[in-house]
Amino acid sequence: MAAACPHARALGLVPGMAVTQARAQVRRLDIRPADPAGDLAALHSLAVAFARHYAPIVALEGSDTLFLEITGTDHLFGGEAAMARRIVRLLARLGFTARIAIADTPGAAYALVHCTDARVTLSPSGSATAAIADLPTPALRIEEKHVELLRRLGIDRIGQLAALPRAPLVKRFGPHIALRLNQALGALPEPLDPVVPPQPIAAVRRFAEPILTEDAIRHWLGQLVPELAEALALAGQGALRLEFVADRIDGVPQRIRIGLARPSRDPAHLLRLLVRRIEDVEPGYGIDAIALHVRRSDVLGPQPFVERLDEEAAPDLAPLVDTLATRIGLSRLWRMSPAESDVPERSAVRTPVIDPPDRAAPRLRPGDVRHLSRTPELEPWHPHWPKPARLLRRPERIDHVLAELPDHAPRRFTWRGATHRVVRADGPERIHGEWWKRRSETHSIRDYYRVEDDEGHRYWLFRKGDGERAVTGDQSWYLHGVYG
């Protein structure tokens, strides 16, 4: 076991215990695989967030500790105590249990936060030696073999270790213990390796004289876009969202936001998209600065190219999608894709216009039983099961249905106030509920019919239930789609 929650610890389960022993001791445990790499990435993300909001210097220590240099920033949050309580409450809302210790040195803060149970521990300035004197020696972040040697000599507390002369200590144990002790007591500095938040990618240009015309804005956009593309190339990123900001003299900024279907740093393409929106900018009394900000980006590596000149490359729809999205908005563009479901309204989902990059299928282990399967994958939309070209957003109930139970199609029905007389019909096509997804659909049945009325219009109807058992449905009729 790598970690245990407080409830598990109360039951006698501690990190380092074998999982088999834990299962034998407590039944029905919720055991999940450890993810040290994911935990470290989450801690790094938290450090970046703290560096942007609370302290200019934030460093990682081990897999569960952060150092924050709050000298000069605590007064912005009401003092050290108020700042610590605020961070604890923030982490609690995010689902994390945290302890905070504030001291003169990183070593003293580390010892206090790992050896006390209080949520917030404050050590007054100049009292680091007294604050950590009664704490055990492992709190100094020294090696386990040194802790054991000190224990054999009867030294279990930091205060006892601090009372020893440094020269014999270094000669006996090496410089590491003395270094950690002096750093914790403030006799030696402890440099931190800070986390550097990624800088946003932007290109800015300020003017000595305000610009007013559309041609001037287009000219300077032509200067800024290549600079932005170069910055994206250095970062190995491609832009997905761009924002153009024109700062007017009267303090009312003009903004143009564009989105891209696929990461791109092609200056010509980005410039075309921005130029189409210049007419939305109102210069007013003049614009004294313009800026291009990358609001969202993604990794963009080397792009493949066609090796032979006589070979036709696959068409790239991304420029067309970006052009349309610039005019009508990216949220209004989508593509219908098949989904694995027998229920018609669940068999199609909205997906992005551009397919995501293909991901390699996970490799199966040599003994995996899926190697024995030779059955090809079934098509989600089978051509032998014709469906109408247009499905309603949700099935609409029809009234005054005249039909012979249990298997005959309706001869007459009323939909949206109009009565339709059926002259031709085909069916039923029976669809059962997805009982493995929803318990309420265990006995659910729909019987679908394709019908044509006396005016030549074709509809897709269904009846809830099989016409014999009440548990399968209430025998009500619905119109689900329209042909043609």
Buried (B, 14 or more C-beta within 10 A) or exposed (E): BEEBEEEBEEBEBEEEBEEEEBEEEEEEBEEEEEEEEEBBEEBBEBBBBBBEEBBEBBBBBEEEBBBBBBEEBBEEBEEBBEBBBEBBEBBEEEEEEBBBBBBBBBBBBBBBBBBBEEBBBBBEEEEBBEBBBEBBBBBBBBBEEBBEBBEEEEBBBBBBBBEBEBEEBBEEBEEBBBBBBBBBBBBBEBEBEBBEEEEEBBBEEEBEEBBEEEEBBEEBBEEBBBBBBEBBEEBEBBBBBBBBBBBBEEEEEBEBBBBBBBBBBBBEBBBBBBBBBBEEBEBBEEBBBBBBBBBEBEEBEEEEEEEEEEEEEEEEBBBEBBEBBBEEEBEEBEEEEEEEBEBBEEBBEEBBBBEEEEEEEEEEEEEEEEEEEEEEEEEEEEEEEEBBEEBBEEBEEBEEBEBEEBBEBBBEBEBEEEEBEBEEBEBBBEBBBBEEEEEEBEBBBBBBBBBBBEEEEBBBBBBBBBBEEEEBBEBBBBBBBBBE
